[in-house]
Amino acid sequence: MKTIVPILASLCLLSITLPSDLSAQGTGEPSPHGSVVLKWLGNAGWEIQMGQTTILIDPFLTRGVAKLGAEWKTDDAAVLKAIKRADYIFAGHSHADHIADIPFIAKKFGSKVIGSRTTTNIALTGGVDKSQLVTISGGEHLNFKNFAVQVVESEHGVVRRGGRTRRAKFEEITQPWSGPITGSSFVEGGCYLYYFTFGKVRLLPQSSGGFIEGNLTNLRSDVALLYPMDRNDTATMLKALQPQTVYVHHFDEWRNAISEGLPEKNSRRAQRFAGDVNTIDRHIKVVIPEYFETYALE
């Protein structure tokens, strides 16, 4: 049976070199040598292609709400229509719209999964082999064959419901269990930012609308994938990261199938955020991505 406990913030300074000899399947097209290509998968989900290496961040293709008392079922066809290969999967936090499809993807492609112990325990429960899992707690420096990642402890953004604003309850799952994964399994489990270095390209994706300002020091990024925050938080994030380009994400309606398209209110939300970024710093290029479009980083 899974155990859920309040989360305790921790910081560890580790430098870990991980093997990159995973036997990933699929026929994903490699990017040109040395180039980095982004593809938006909807919500906070991204595919990053660098040469023969395919990295996923928070992939959620099934869409829809994970019902608390019901067993979670990944839509295999929806996932495989969008994803052809996955060498590494990074999870920002453990809510369903970020990790619910990860166990299926990791088993299908033999992916290495990097996330909190909540994420890795959910993956174990879902049948992912423990050899594929890397549990992080913030502060790690992970070195791979052709890229590096610094793990940065973060926090979830505020939740707004019925006109009320509050922070999500901090919980984590400390061990795998024998029963099925249900909607109630997807607790936050801790939030993390991943500061990627691909050669000379530095990239930081933001999993949710929160961050810890003191942890943003020295994280200057060429590219930032940002959640639409209020203007004050946006200004703080931009001052710290000083990105040349911002991609807006996590603005669409993740409860709906991608085939239903983007509601007008969600499009306006992304446009307002883009306007805020340009008001704060008109030199920053802002991109509002489209589903499954690819974007080569210069």
Beta strands, then each sheet from edge to edge (+ up, - down):
strand 1: 4-5
strand 2: 14-17
strand 3: 36-42
strand 4: 45-50
strand 5: 53-57
strand 6: 88-90
strand 7: 112-115
strand 8: 133-135
strand 9: 140-143
strand 10: 148-154
strand 11: 158-161
strand 12: 164-167
strand 13: 172-173
strand 14: 191-198
strand 15: 201-205
strand 16: 223-226
strand 17: 245-248
strand 18: 285-287
strand 19: 294-297
sheet 1: 1+ 13-
sheet 2: 2+ 9+ 10- 14+ 15- 16- 17- 18-
sheet 3: 8+ 7+ 6+ 5+ 4- 3+ 19-
sheet 4: 11+ 12-
end
